[in-house]
């Protein structure tokens, strides 16, 4: 649910968050802190070769409707989820099906950064500084 934080303003101002994924579709979820904890354990483990897969999943798969319910309980108010039913190119078409999703995410990120400035993004950016600088530059903001 860490990814929902980018929609904090929509939750606060509209009582909703949005995504193109069906609200009842359950998906694996894992907290950022759990990923960091697993990475730390591996990096400190002298026997780890640095190559391999480490599956990380939360305690249960959650739908966006489930997340809206949890957020509502935590905030003591009703929060809804609205699936945005658009997909320019269906995902079953190789490469192009995912490319339109990347474009939509990029446009939304650009619009959010331009509207609210880069401070919230800087505060919650989980990746390397270099990738943050690229995102900010793509949004037309000096890093």
N, CA, C and O atoms as CSV, one atom per row, in Angstrom:
chain,resi,resn,atom,element,x,y,z
A,1,UNK,N,N,0.802,-1.196,0.000
A,1,UNK,CA,C,0.000,0.000,0.000
A,1,UNK,C,C,0.846,1.261,0.000
A,1,UNK,O,O,0.308,2.367,-0.066
A,2,UNK,N,N,2.155,1.111,0.073
A,2,UNK,CA,C,3.033,2.280,0.064
A,2,UNK,C,C,2.825,3.140,-1.182
A,2,UNK,O,O,2.959,4.362,-1.123
A,3,UNK,N,N,2.497,2.506,-2.310
A,3,UNK,CA,C,2.320,3.246,-3.559
A,3,UNK,C,C,1.112,4.179,-3.525
A,3,UNK,O,O,1.039,5.114,-4.322
A,4,UNK,N,N,0.183,3.948,-2.637
A,4,UNK,CA,C,-1.013,4.782,-2.551
A,4,UNK,C,C,-0.662,6.155,-1.990
A,4,UNK,O,O,-1.434,7.097,-2.169
A,5,UNK,N,N,0.476,6.297,-1.318
A,5,UNK,CA,C,0.841,7.586,-0.719
A,5,UNK,C,C,0.955,8.685,-1.769
A,5,UNK,O,O,0.763,9.862,-1.463
A,6,UNK,N,N,1.265,8.307,-3.000
A,6,UNK,CA,C,1.356,9.322,-4.060
A,6,UNK,C,C,0.001,9.932,-4.375
A,6,UNK,O,O,-0.077,10.963,-5.042
A,7,UNK,N,N,-1.065,9.306,-3.902
A,7,UNK,CA,C,-2.406,9.833,-4.123
A,7,UNK,C,C,-2.998,10.436,-2.851
A,7,UNK,O,O,-4.216,10.528,-2.698
A,8,UNK,N,N,-2.121,10.840,-1.952
A,8,UNK,CA,C,-2.582,11.396,-0.674
A,8,UNK,C,C,-3.496,12.596,-0.866
A,8,UNK,O,O,-4.489,12.735,-0.152
A,9,UNK,N,N,-3.178,13.463,-1.820
A,9,UNK,CA,C,-4.024,14.637,-2.050
A,9,UNK,C,C,-5.410,14.240,-2.530
A,9,UNK,O,O,-6.407,14.808,-2.083
A,10,UNK,N,N,-5.485,13.265,-3.442
A,10,UNK,CA,C,-6.793,12.810,-3.927
A,10,UNK,C,C,-7.609,12.197,-2.789
A,10,UNK,O,O,-8.817,12.414,-2.699
A,11,UNK,N,N,-6.948,11.435,-1.925
A,11,UNK,CA,C,-7.648,10.840,-0.784
A,11,UNK,C,C,-8.140,11.942,0.147
A,11,UNK,O,O,-9.277,11.905,0.617
A,12,UNK,N,N,-7.286,12.916,0.408
A,12,UNK,CA,C,-7.641,14.006,1.316
A,12,UNK,C,C,-8.750,14.881,0.736
A,12,UNK,O,O,-9.712,15.212,1.429
A,13,UNK,N,N,-8.613,15.254,-0.537
A,13,UNK,CA,C,-9.527,16.224,-1.123
A,13,UNK,C,C,-10.777,15.623,-1.750
A,13,UNK,O,O,-11.830,16.260,-1.774
A,14,UNK,N,N,-10.666,14.391,-2.261
A,14,UNK,CA,C,-11.799,13.788,-2.959
A,14,UNK,C,C,-12.330,12.539,-2.269
A,14,UNK,O,O,-13.391,12.028,-2.626
A,15,UNK,N,N,-11.580,12.046,-1.268
A,15,UNK,CA,C,-12.005,10.825,-0.587
A,15,UNK,C,C,-11.884,9.594,-1.461
A,15,UNK,O,O,-12.576,8.600,-1.238
A,16,UNK,N,N,-10.994,9.651,-2.471
A,16,UNK,CA,C,-10.825,8.536,-3.401
A,16,UNK,C,C,-9.380,8.450,-3.859
A,16,UNK,O,O,-8.624,9.418,-3.776
A,17,UNK,N,N,-9.012,7.266,-4.345
A,17,UNK,CA,C,-7.773,7.119,-5.096
A,17,UNK,C,C,-8.102,6.346,-6.362
A,17,UNK,O,O,-9.147,5.702,-6.448
A,18,UNK,N,N,-7.208,6.410,-7.347
A,18,UNK,CA,C,-7.534,5.967,-8.689
A,18,UNK,C,C,-6.453,5.079,-9.286
A,18,UNK,O,O,-5.275,5.205,-8.953
A,19,UNK,N,N,-6.871,4.176,-10.177
A,19,UNK,CA,C,-5.953,3.318,-10.925
A,19,UNK,C,C,-6.742,2.645,-12.041
A,19,UNK,O,O,-7.962,2.519,-11.939
A,20,UNK,N,N,-6.063,2.208,-13.111
A,20,UNK,CA,C,-6.778,1.509,-14.179
A,20,UNK,C,C,-7.042,0.031,-13.884
A,20,UNK,O,O,-7.598,-0.667,-14.733
A,21,UNK,N,N,-6.665,-0.454,-12.724
A,21,UNK,CA,C,-6.844,-1.865,-12.369
A,21,UNK,C,C,-8.200,-2.044,-11.692
A,21,UNK,O,O,-8.605,-1.222,-10.870
A,22,UNK,N,N,-8.895,-3.120,-12.042
A,22,UNK,CA,C,-10.212,-3.408,-11.448
A,22,UNK,C,C,-10.102,-3.432,-9.925
A,22,UNK,O,O,-9.158,-4.000,-9.375
A,23,UNK,N,N,-11.064,-2.818,-9.251
A,23,UNK,CA,C,-11.029,-2.677,-7.804
A,23,UNK,C,C,-11.085,-3.972,-7.029
A,23,UNK,O,O,-10.611,-4.031,-5.894
A,24,UNK,N,N,-11.665,-5.033,-7.624
A,24,UNK,CA,C,-11.798,-6.298,-6.898
A,24,UNK,C,C,-10.678,-7.294,-7.219
A,24,UNK,O,O,-10.678,-8.406,-6.691
A,25,UNK,N,N,-9.734,-6.915,-8.069
A,25,UNK,CA,C,-8.638,-7.816,-8.431
A,25,UNK,C,C,-7.587,-7.834,-7.330
A,25,UNK,O,O,-6.965,-6.813,-7.039
A,26,UNK,N,N,-7.392,-8.996,-6.724
A,26,UNK,CA,C,-6.414,-9.134,-5.646
A,26,UNK,C,C,-5.013,-9.296,-6.242
A,26,UNK,O,O,-4.794,-10.078,-7.167
A,27,UNK,N,N,-4.079,-8.533,-5.683
A,27,UNK,CA,C,-2.705,-8.539,-6.160
A,27,UNK,C,C,-1.746,-8.698,-4.982
A,27,UNK,O,O,-2.071,-8.305,-3.862
A,28,UNK,N,N,-0.573,-9.268,-5.226
A,28,UNK,CA,C,0.421,-9.345,-4.157
A,28,UNK,C,C,0.862,-7.937,-3.759
A,28,UNK,O,O,0.962,-7.048,-4.604
A,29,UNK,N,N,1.116,-7.748,-2.505
A,29,UNK,CA,C,1.581,-6.451,-2.009
A,29,UNK,C,C,2.701,-6.695,-1.008
A,29,UNK,O,O,2.684,-7.666,-0.251
A,30,UNK,N,N,3.670,-5.795,-1.022
A,30,UNK,CA,C,4.765,-5.888,-0.060
A,30,UNK,C,C,5.163,-4.464,0.320
A,30,UNK,O,O,5.207,-3.573,-0.528
A,31,UNK,N,N,5.447,-4.266,1.576
A,31,UNK,CA,C,5.811,-2.935,2.068
A,31,UNK,C,C,7.265,-2.622,1.710
A,31,UNK,O,O,8.116,-3.511,1.688
A,32,UNK,N,N,7.527,-1.371,1.438
A,32,UNK,CA,C,8.881,-0.913,1.111
A,32,UNK,C,C,9.861,-1.282,2.211
A,32,UNK,O,O,10.992,-1.680,1.933
A,33,UNK,N,N,9.432,-1.151,3.456
A,33,UNK,CA,C,10.340,-1.464,4.564
A,33,UNK,C,C,10.710,-2.946,4.585
A,33,UNK,O,O,11.806,-3.303,5.015
A,34,UNK,N,N,9.786,-3.826,4.115
A,34,UNK,CA,C,10.095,-5.258,4.058
A,34,UNK,C,C,11.120,-5.550,2.967
A,34,UNK,O,O,11.975,-6.421,3.129
A,35,UNK,N,N,11.034,-4.824,1.863
A,35,UNK,CA,C,12.022,-4.968,0.790
A,35,UNK,C,C,13.389,-4.514,1.303
A,35,UNK,O,O,14.395,-5.187,1.078
A,36,UNK,N,N,13.421,-3.375,1.990
A,36,UNK,CA,C,14.676,-2.855,2.542
A,36,UNK,C,C,15.261,-3.819,3.564
A,36,UNK,O,O,16.474,-4.028,3.595
A,37,UNK,N,N,14.413,-4.407,4.397
A,37,UNK,CA,C,14.897,-5.349,5.413
A,37,UNK,C,C,15.515,-6.581,4.755
A,37,UNK,O,O,16.575,-7.044,5.178
A,38,UNK,N,N,14.857,-7.113,3.723
A,38,UNK,CA,C,15.388,-8.289,3.031
A,38,UNK,C,C,16.709,-7.946,2.341
A,38,UNK,O,O,17.655,-8.731,2.391
A,39,UNK,N,N,16.777,-6.786,1.702
A,39,UNK,CA,C,18.016,-6.369,1.036
A,39,UNK,C,C,19.147,-6.216,2.050
A,39,UNK,O,O,20.278,-6.629,1.793
A,40,UNK,N,N,18.841,-5.628,3.186
A,40,UNK,CA,C,19.863,-5.452,4.236
A,40,UNK,C,C,20.390,-6.793,4.715
A,40,UNK,O,O,21.597,-6.978,4.870
A,41,UNK,N,N,19.467,-7.735,4.949
A,41,UNK,CA,C,19.898,-9.071,5.402
A,41,UNK,C,C,20.839,-9.709,4.386
A,41,UNK,O,O,21.865,-10.281,4.755
A,42,UNK,N,N,20.481,-9.609,3.093
A,42,UNK,CA,C,21.311,-10.223,2.060
A,42,UNK,C,C,22.667,-9.535,1.943
A,42,UNK,O,O,23.695,-10.196,1.799
A,43,UNK,N,N,22.664,-8.211,2.007
A,43,UNK,CA,C,23.921,-7.481,1.872
A,43,UNK,C,C,24.870,-7.744,3.030
A,43,UNK,O,O,26.087,-7.648,2.871
A,44,UNK,N,N,24.327,-8.071,4.181
A,44,UNK,CA,C,25.162,-8.362,5.350
A,44,UNK,C,C,25.534,-9.836,5.462
A,44,UNK,O,O,26.336,-10.217,6.315
A,45,UNK,N,N,24.946,-10.669,4.593
A,45,UNK,CA,C,25.188,-12.110,4.618
A,45,UNK,C,C,26.397,-12.436,3.732
A,45,UNK,O,O,26.323,-12.329,2.508
A,46,UNK,N,N,27.514,-12.835,4.362
A,46,UNK,CA,C,28.741,-13.127,3.613
A,46,UNK,C,C,28.590,-14.302,2.656
A,46,UNK,O,O,29.361,-14.426,1.705
A,47,UNK,N,N,27.607,-15.163,2.894
A,47,UNK,CA,C,27.444,-16.326,2.028
A,47,UNK,C,C,26.600,-16.011,0.782
A,47,UNK,O,O,26.515,-16.831,-0.132
A,48,UNK,N,N,25.991,-14.852,0.746
A,48,UNK,CA,C,25.164,-14.504,-0.412
A,48,UNK,C,C,26.045,-14.043,-1.558
A,48,UNK,O,O,26.894,-13.170,-1.377
A,49,UNK,N,N,25.850,-14.624,-2.742
A,49,UNK,CA,C,26.712,-14.338,-3.892
A,49,UNK,C,C,26.330,-13.053,-4.615
A,49,UNK,O,O,27.095,-12.560,-5.445
A,50,UNK,N,N,25.169,-12.510,-4.314
A,50,UNK,CA,C,24.719,-11.310,-5.015
A,50,UNK,C,C,23.890,-11.631,-6.239
A,50,UNK,O,O,23.415,-10.729,-6.928
A,51,UNK,N,N,23.715,-12.908,-6.511
A,51,UNK,CA,C,22.923,-13.333,-7.663
A,51,UNK,C,C,21.822,-14.263,-7.162
A,51,UNK,O,O,22.079,-15.195,-6.400
A,52,UNK,N,N,20.627,-14.004,-7.587
A,52,UNK,CA,C,19.529,-14.883,-7.215
A,52,UNK,C,C,18.237,-14.108,-7.054
A,52,UNK,O,O,18.221,-12.878,-7.095
A,53,UNK,N,N,17.183,-14.828,-6.875
A,53,UNK,CA,C,15.872,-14.224,-6.697
A,53,UNK,C,C,15.424,-14.400,-5.253
A,53,UNK,O,O,15.676,-15.432,-4.632
A,54,UNK,N,N,14.769,-13.397,-4.738
A,54,UNK,CA,C,14.246,-13.447,-3.385
A,54,UNK,C,C,12.785,-13.019,-3.446
A,54,UNK,O,O,12.490,-11.825,-3.506
A,55,UNK,N,N,11.874,-13.982,-3.430
A,55,UNK,CA,C,10.462,-13.605,-3.504
A,55,UNK,C,C,10.020,-12.910,-2.217
A,55,UNK,O,O,10.254,-13.409,-1.116
A,56,UNK,N,N,9.386,-11.770,-2.372
A,56,UNK,CA,C,8.877,-11.019,-1.229
A,56,UNK,C,C,7.395,-10.748,-1.451
A,56,UNK,O,O,7.014,-10.136,-2.449
A,57,UNK,N,N,6.591,-11.188,-0.555
A,57,UNK,CA,C,5.153,-10.957,-0.627
A,57,UNK,C,C,4.646,-10.577,0.748
A,57,UNK,O,O,5.186,-10.998,1.771
A,58,UNK,N,N,3.610,-9.782,0.751
A,58,UNK,CA,C,2.986,-9.424,2.014
A,58,UNK,C,C,2.213,-10.607,2.567
A,58,UNK,O,O,2.183,-11.671,1.949
A,59,UNK,N,N,1.589,-10.435,3.720
A,59,UNK,CA,C,0.877,-11.538,4.358
A,59,UNK,C,C,-0.342,-12.008,3.566
A,59,UNK,O,O,-0.779,-13.148,3.724
A,60,UNK,N,N,-0.899,-11.131,2.709
A,60,UNK,CA,C,-2.054,-11.533,1.898
A,60,UNK,C,C,-2.151,-10.645,0.663
A,60,UNK,O,O,-1.699,-9.500,0.669
A,61,UNK,N,N,-2.746,-11.190,-0.393
A,61,UNK,CA,C,-3.001,-10.380,-1.574
A,61,UNK,C,C,-4.136,-9.413,-1.256
A,61,UNK,O,O,-5.087,-9.767,-0.558
A,62,UNK,N,N,-4.031,-8.193,-1.772
A,62,UNK,CA,C,-5.041,-7.171,-1.505
A,62,UNK,C,C,-5.568,-6.599,-2.809
A,62,UNK,O,O,-4.815,-6.425,-3.768
A,63,UNK,N,N,-6.856,-6.308,-2.845
A,63,UNK,CA,C,-7.432,-5.578,-3.965
A,63,UNK,C,C,-7.421,-4.098,-3.603
A,63,UNK,O,O,-7.210,-3.737,-2.445
A,64,UNK,N,N,-7.650,-3.246,-4.595
A,64,UNK,CA,C,-7.724,-1.820,-4.296
A,64,UNK,C,C,-8.957,-1.513,-3.439
A,64,UNK,O,O,-8.944,-0.574,-2.644
A,65,UNK,N,N,-10.011,-2.300,-3.602
A,65,UNK,CA,C,-11.170,-2.141,-2.714
A,65,UNK,C,C,-10.788,-2.457,-1.269
A,65,UNK,O,O,-11.210,-1.763,-0.344
A,66,UNK,N,N,-9.978,-3.518,-1.078
A,66,UNK,CA,C,-9.491,-3.851,0.269
A,66,UNK,C,C,-8.664,-2.704,0.840
A,66,UNK,O,O,-8.805,-2.341,2.007
A,67,UNK,N,N,-7.787,-2.131,-0.014
A,67,UNK,CA,C,-6.947,-1.025,0.438
A,67,UNK,C,C,-7.793,0.180,0.832
A,67,UNK,O,O,-7.505,0.847,1.826
A,68,UNK,N,N,-8.844,0.460,0.048
A,68,UNK,CA,C,-9.731,1.586,0.375
A,68,UNK,C,C,-10.396,1.357,1.728
A,68,UNK,O,O,-10.556,2.292,2.512
A,69,UNK,N,N,-10.782,0.120,1.996
A,69,UNK,CA,C,-11.406,-0.201,3.283
A,69,UNK,C,C,-10.419,-0.013,4.441
A,69,UNK,O,O,-10.771,0.547,5.480
A,70,UNK,N,N,-9.190,-0.483,4.252
A,70,UNK,CA,C,-8.167,-0.342,5.296
A,70,UNK,C,C,-7.867,1.135,5.549
A,70,UNK,O,O,-7.791,1.574,6.696
A,71,UNK,N,N,-7.698,1.897,4.467
A,71,UNK,CA,C,-7.418,3.332,4.613
A,71,UNK,C,C,-8.578,4.026,5.309
A,71,UNK,O,O,-8.367,4.908,6.142
A,72,UNK,N,N,-9.805,3.632,4.971
A,72,UNK,CA,C,-10.988,4.218,5.619
A,72,UNK,C,C,-10.977,3.968,7.123
A,72,UNK,O,O,-11.285,4.859,7.915
A,73,UNK,N,N,-10.616,2.737,7.509
A,73,UNK,CA,C,-10.569,2.405,8.937
A,73,UNK,C,C,-9.484,3.223,9.646
A,73,UNK,O,O,-9.699,3.738,10.743
A,74,UNK,N,N,-8.321,3.333,9.006
A,74,UNK,CA,C,-7.212,4.061,9.623
A,74,UNK,C,C,-7.534,5.545,9.745
A,74,UNK,O,O,-7.232,6.166,10.764
A,75,UNK,N,N,-8.145,6.112,8.709
A,75,UNK,CA,C,-8.454,7.543,8.707
A,75,UNK,C,C,-9.801,7.865,9.348
A,75,UNK,O,O,-10.178,9.031,9.468
A,76,UNK,N,N,-10.514,6.835,9.753
A,76,UNK,CA,C,-11.843,7.004,10.359
A,76,UNK,C,C,-12.768,7.818,9.447
A,76,UNK,O,O,-13.499,8.696,9.905
A,77,UNK,N,N,-12.720,7.514,8.173
A,77,UNK,CA,C,-13.588,8.172,7.201
A,77,UNK,C,C,-13.659,7.333,5.953
A,77,UNK,O,O,-12.809,6.469,5.736
A,78,UNK,N,N,-14.650,7.570,5.135
A,78,UNK,CA,C,-14.852,6.777,3.938
A,78,UNK,C,C,-13.875,7.190,2.842
A,78,UNK,O,O,-13.796,8.362,2.473
A,79,UNK,N,N,-13.135,6.218,2.329
A,79,UNK,CA,C,-12.240,6.435,1.198
A,79,UNK,C,C,-12.636,5.421,0.136
A,79,UNK,O,O,-12.767,4.232,0.425
A,80,UNK,N,N,-12.824,5.887,-1.084
A,80,UNK,CA,C,-13.237,5.008,-2.167
A,80,UNK,C,C,-12.121,4.755,-3.145
A,80,UNK,O,O,-11.081,5.413,-3.128
A,81,UNK,N,N,-12.365,3.784,-3.998
A,81,UNK,CA,C,-11.426,3.456,-5.075
A,81,UNK,C,C,-12.189,3.494,-6.376
A,81,UNK,O,O,-13.273,2.918,-6.474
A,82,UNK,N,N,-11.649,4.158,-7.374
A,82,UNK,CA,C,-12.280,4.233,-8.681
A,82,UNK,C,C,-11.317,3.674,-9.713
A,82,UNK,O,O,-10.223,4.199,-9.915
A,83,UNK,N,N,-11.748,2.591,-10.367
A,83,UNK,CA,C,-10.938,2.029,-11.441
A,83,UNK,C,C,-11.105,2.902,-12.678
A,83,UNK,O,O,-12.223,3.235,-13.071
A,84,UNK,N,N,-10.005,3.259,-13.273
A,84,UNK,CA,C,-10.055,4.039,-14.501
A,84,UNK,C,C,-10.010,3.050,-15.664
A,84,UNK,O,O,-8.953,2.493,-15.960
A,85,UNK,N,N,-11.136,2.830,-16.320
A,85,UNK,CA,C,-11.237,1.742,-17.300
A,85,UNK,C,C,-10.708,2.116,-18.684
A,85,UNK,O,O,-11.427,1.987,-19.675
A,86,UNK,N,N,-9.476,2.571,-18.761
A,86,UNK,CA,C,-8.930,2.848,-20.078
A,86,UNK,C,C,-7.615,2.118,-20.249
A,86,UNK,O,O,-6.802,2.028,-19.329
A,87,UNK,N,N,-7.434,1.615,-21.413
A,87,UNK,CA,C,-6.170,1.013,-21.790
A,87,UNK,C,C,-6.043,1.260,-23.277
A,87,UNK,O,O,-6.757,0.651,-24.074
A,88,UNK,N,N,-5.147,2.141,-23.655
A,88,UNK,CA,C,-5.027,2.522,-25.058
A,88,UNK,C,C,-4.719,1.327,-25.944
A,88,UNK,O,O,-5.293,1.179,-27.023
A,89,UNK,N,N,-3.812,0.477,-25.487
A,89,UNK,CA,C,-3.456,-0.733,-26.215
A,89,UNK,C,C,-3.556,-1.892,-25.223
A,89,UNK,O,O,-2.923,-1.847,-24.169
A,90,UNK,N,N,-4.340,-2.932,-25.538
A,90,UNK,CA,C,-4.484,-4.061,-24.600
A,90,UNK,C,C,-3.133,-4.670,-24.236
A,90,UNK,O,O,-2.238,-4.758,-25.077
A,91,UNK,N,N,-2.989,-5.091,-22.981
A,91,UNK,CA,C,-1.711,-5.591,-22.472
A,91,UNK,C,C,-1.263,-6.903,-23.110
A,91,UNK,O,O,-0.090,-7.261,-23.014
A,92,UNK,N,N,-2.178,-7.627,-23.760
A,92,UNK,CA,C,-1.767,-8.898,-24.364
A,92,UNK,C,C,-0.974,-8.689,-25.664
A,92,UNK,O,O,-0.419,-9.645,-26.205
A,93,UNK,N,N,-0.919,-7.451,-26.167
A,93,UNK,CA,C,-0.115,-7.161,-27.352
A,93,UNK,C,C,1.317,-6.904,-26.873
A,93,UNK,O,O,1.555,-5.964,-26.115
A,94,UNK,N,N,2.276,-7.738,-27.313
A,94,UNK,CA,C,3.641,-7.627,-26.804
A,94,UNK,C,C,4.220,-6.217,-26.964
A,94,UNK,O,O,4.014,-5.565,-27.988
A,95,UNK,N,N,4.919,-5.774,-25.980
A,95,UNK,CA,C,5.629,-4.497,-25.876
A,95,UNK,C,C,4.681,-3.298,-25.920
A,95,UNK,O,O,4.651,-2.509,-24.975
A,96,UNK,N,N,3.911,-3.145,-26.989
A,96,UNK,CA,C,3.011,-1.986,-27.115
A,96,UNK,C,C,1.964,-1.977,-26.010
A,96,UNK,O,O,1.548,-0.908,-25.561
A,97,UNK,N,N,1.537,-3.145,-25.570
A,97,UNK,CA,C,0.521,-3.230,-24.528
A,97,UNK,C,C,0.995,-2.669,-23.201
A,97,UNK,O,O,0.197,-2.123,-22.438
A,98,UNK,N,N,2.267,-2.793,-22.921
A,98,UNK,CA,C,2.813,-2.238,-21.687
A,98,UNK,C,C,3.319,-0.816,-21.895
A,98,UNK,O,O,3.352,-0.026,-20.952
A,99,UNK,N,N,3.714,-0.486,-23.117
A,99,UNK,CA,C,4.263,0.835,-23.403
A,99,UNK,C,C,3.240,1.932,-23.147
A,99,UNK,O,O,3.589,2.989,-22.621
A,100,UNK,N,N,1.969,1.695,-23.515
A,100,UNK,CA,C,0.968,2.734,-23.267
A,100,UNK,C,C,0.768,2.941,-21.771
A,100,UNK,O,O,0.503,4.061,-21.333
A,101,UNK,N,N,0.892,1.864,-20.975
A,101,UNK,CA,C,0.776,2.001,-19.515
A,101,UNK,C,C,1.908,2.863,-18.973
A,101,UNK,O,O,1.692,3.710,-18.105
A,102,UNK,N,N,3.120,2.643,-19.490
A,102,UNK,CA,C,4.266,3.432,-19.065
A,102,UNK,C,C,4.053,4.904,-19.418
A,102,UNK,O,O,4.382,5.794,-18.633
A,103,UNK,N,N,3.501,5.149,-20.600
A,103,UNK,CA,C,3.247,6.530,-21.019
A,103,UNK,C,C,2.226,7.195,-20.101
A,103,UNK,O,O,2.400,8.350,-19.714
A,104,UNK,N,N,1.162,6.471,-19.750
A,104,UNK,CA,C,0.141,7.036,-18.864
A,104,UNK,C,C,0.735,7.327,-17.495
A,104,UNK,O,O,0.495,8.393,-16.928
A,105,UNK,N,N,1.510,6.385,-16.959
A,105,UNK,CA,C,2.146,6.601,-15.659
A,105,UNK,C,C,3.074,7.815,-15.733
A,105,UNK,O,O,3.092,8.644,-14.823
A,106,UNK,N,N,3.839,7.916,-16.810
A,106,UNK,CA,C,4.735,9.057,-16.977
A,106,UNK,C,C,3.987,10.383,-17.027
A,106,UNK,O,O,4.398,11.358,-16.397
A,107,UNK,N,N,2.894,10.417,-17.772
A,107,UNK,CA,C,2.104,11.646,-17.863
A,107,UNK,C,C,1.485,12.020,-16.523
A,107,UNK,O,O,1.471,13.190,-16.141
A,108,UNK,N,N,0.970,11.015,-15.808
A,108,UNK,CA,C,0.381,11.278,-14.492
A,108,UNK,C,C,1.450,11.775,-13.526
A,108,UNK,O,O,1.230,12.743,-12.798
A,109,UNK,N,N,2.600,11.120,-13.518
A,109,UNK,CA,C,3.694,11.540,-12.635
A,109,UNK,C,C,4.128,12.964,-12.976
A,109,UNK,O,O,4.335,13.786,-12.083
A,110,UNK,N,N,4.265,13.247,-14.257
A,110,UNK,CA,C,4.652,14.591,-14.682
A,110,UNK,C,C,3.631,15.629,-14.213
A,110,UNK,O,O,3.997,16.694,-13.715
A,111,UNK,N,N,2.361,15.307,-14.377
A,111,UNK,CA,C,1.308,16.241,-13.962
A,111,UNK,C,C,1.306,16.443,-12.444
A,111,UNK,O,O,1.132,17.565,-11.969
A,112,UNK,N,N,1.500,15.352,-11.679
A,112,UNK,CA,C,1.529,15.476,-10.220
A,112,UNK,C,C,2.717,16.312,-9.757
A,112,UNK,O,O,2.578,17.171,-8.887
A,113,UNK,N,N,3.874,16.058,-10.338
A,113,UNK,CA,C,5.080,16.788,-9.935
A,113,UNK,C,C,4.944,18.263,-10.290
A,113,UNK,O,O,5.323,19.133,-9.506
A,114,UNK,N,N,4.404,18.539,-11.467
A,114,UNK,CA,C,4.235,19.935,-11.872
A,114,UNK,C,C,3.186,20.645,-11.015
A,114,UNK,O,O,3.326,21.831,-10.716
A,115,UNK,N,N,2.134,19.919,-10.619
A,115,UNK,CA,C,1.062,20.541,-9.840
A,115,UNK,C,C,1.474,20.775,-8.390
A,115,UNK,O,O,1.192,21.831,-7.823
A,116,UNK,N,N,2.135,19.797,-7.795
A,116,UNK,CA,C,2.436,19.858,-6.367
A,116,UNK,C,C,3.896,20.120,-6.066
A,116,UNK,O,O,4.289,20.155,-4.899
A,117,UNK,N,N,4.703,20.304,-7.086
A,117,UNK,CA,C,6.119,20.503,-6.849
A,117,UNK,C,C,6.807,19.166,-6.609
A,117,UNK,O,O,6.163,18.117,-6.618
A,118,UNK,N,N,8.075,19.209,-6.401
A,118,UNK,CA,C,8.838,17.975,-6.306
A,118,UNK,C,C,9.110,17.540,-4.871
A,118,UNK,O,O,9.680,16.471,-4.655
A,119,UNK,N,N,8.719,18.336,-3.896
A,119,UNK,CA,C,9.105,18.030,-2.514
A,119,UNK,C,C,8.536,16.700,-2.023
A,119,UNK,O,O,9.257,15.912,-1.411
A,120,UNK,N,N,7.245,16.438,-2.284
A,120,UNK,CA,C,6.636,15.178,-1.854
A,120,UNK,C,C,7.317,14.000,-2.533
A,120,UNK,O,O,7.573,12.974,-1.902
A,121,UNK,N,N,7.608,14.149,-3.814
A,121,UNK,CA,C,8.295,13.085,-4.542
A,121,UNK,C,C,9.691,12.853,-3.971
A,121,UNK,O,O,10.098,11.707,-3.780
A,122,UNK,N,N,10.415,13.913,-3.701
A,122,UNK,CA,C,11.755,13.783,-3.111
A,122,UNK,C,C,11.696,13.067,-1.757
A,122,UNK,O,O,12.554,12.246,-1.433
A,123,UNK,N,N,10.670,13.397,-0.983
A,123,UNK,CA,C,10.513,12.828,0.357
A,123,UNK,C,C,10.283,11.322,0.315
A,123,UNK,O,O,10.774,10.597,1.181
A,124,UNK,N,N,9.542,10.843,-0.684
A,124,UNK,CA,C,9.128,9.434,-0.711
A,124,UNK,C,C,9.813,8.619,-1.798
A,124,UNK,O,O,9.461,7.459,-2.007
A,125,UNK,N,N,10.784,9.200,-2.492
A,125,UNK,CA,C,11.444,8.484,-3.589
A,125,UNK,C,C,12.243,7.311,-3.042
A,125,UNK,O,O,13.163,7.512,-2.250
A,126,UNK,N,N,11.902,6.060,-3.460
A,126,UNK,CA,C,12.594,4.896,-2.903
A,126,UNK,C,C,13.869,4.526,-3.653
A,126,UNK,O,O,14.670,3.730,-3.163
A,127,UNK,N,N,14.060,5.097,-4.833
A,127,UNK,CA,C,15.172,4.674,-5.670
A,127,UNK,C,C,16.403,5.545,-5.534
A,127,UNK,O,O,16.485,6.408,-4.660
A,128,UNK,N,N,17.362,5.301,-6.418
A,128,UNK,CA,C,18.604,6.067,-6.397
A,128,UNK,C,C,18.371,7.535,-6.764
A,128,UNK,O,O,17.413,7.863,-7.464
A,129,UNK,N,N,19.240,8.397,-6.291
A,129,UNK,CA,C,19.153,9.835,-6.552
A,129,UNK,C,C,19.174,10.113,-8.053
A,129,UNK,O,O,18.461,10.995,-8.531
A,130,UNK,N,N,19.976,9.375,-8.787
A,130,UNK,CA,C,20.094,9.585,-10.243
A,130,UNK,C,C,18.750,9.371,-10.942
A,130,UNK,O,O,18.384,10.146,-11.825
A,131,UNK,N,N,18.015,8.330,-10.555
A,131,UNK,CA,C,16.725,8.091,-11.204
A,131,UNK,C,C,15.723,9.186,-10.835
A,131,UNK,O,O,14.897,9.565,-11.665
A,132,UNK,N,N,15.783,9.696,-9.611
A,132,UNK,CA,C,14.924,10.814,-9.221
A,132,UNK,C,C,15.229,12.039,-10.079
A,132,UNK,O,O,14.316,12.735,-10.525
A,133,UNK,N,N,16.497,12.295,-10.303
A,133,UNK,CA,C,16.882,13.438,-11.134
A,133,UNK,C,C,16.339,13.301,-12.549
A,133,UNK,O,O,15.910,14.289,-13.145
A,134,UNK,N,N,16.353,12.077,-13.098
A,134,UNK,CA,C,15.806,11.851,-14.440
A,134,UNK,C,C,14.303,12.112,-14.480
A,134,UNK,O,O,13.801,12.720,-15.425
A,135,UNK,N,N,13.588,11.654,-13.460
A,135,UNK,CA,C,12.133,11.871,-13.399
A,135,UNK,C,C,11.838,13.364,-13.311
A,135,UNK,O,O,10.959,13.863,-14.014
A,136,UNK,N,N,12.556,14.070,-12.466
A,136,UNK,CA,C,12.326,15.506,-12.316
A,136,UNK,C,C,12.658,16.247,-13.609
A,136,UNK,O,O,11.948,17.177,-13.992
A,137,UNK,N,N,13.720,15.844,-14.275
A,137,UNK,CA,C,14.077,16.488,-15.530
A,137,UNK,C,C,12.995,16.237,-16.583
A,137,UNK,O,O,12.652,17.142,-17.343
A,138,UNK,N,N,12.451,15.005,-16.633
A,138,UNK,CA,C,11.381,14.683,-17.572
A,138,UNK,C,C,10.127,15.523,-17.284
A,138,UNK,O,O,9.361,15.838,-18.194
A,139,UNK,N,N,9.931,15.876,-16.022
A,139,UNK,CA,C,8.782,16.700,-15.635
A,139,UNK,C,C,9.057,18.188,-15.841
A,139,UNK,O,O,8.182,19.026,-15.623
A,140,UNK,N,N,10.271,18.505,-16.258
A,140,UNK,CA,C,10.614,19.896,-16.507
A,140,UNK,C,C,10.986,20.657,-15.250
A,140,UNK,O,O,10.860,21.880,-15.205
A,141,UNK,N,N,11.445,19.941,-14.225
A,141,UNK,CA,C,11.822,20.574,-12.956
A,141,UNK,C,C,13.309,20.345,-12.738
A,141,UNK,O,O,13.821,19.245,-12.947
A,142,UNK,N,N,13.988,21.399,-12.315
A,142,UNK,CA,C,15.429,21.245,-12.033
A,142,UNK,C,C,15.621,20.380,-10.803
A,142,UNK,O,O,14.926,20.539,-9.799
A,143,UNK,N,N,16.579,19.457,-10.893
A,143,UNK,CA,C,16.822,18.517,-9.782
A,143,UNK,C,C,17.535,19.131,-8.638
A,143,UNK,O,O,17.801,18.457,-7.643
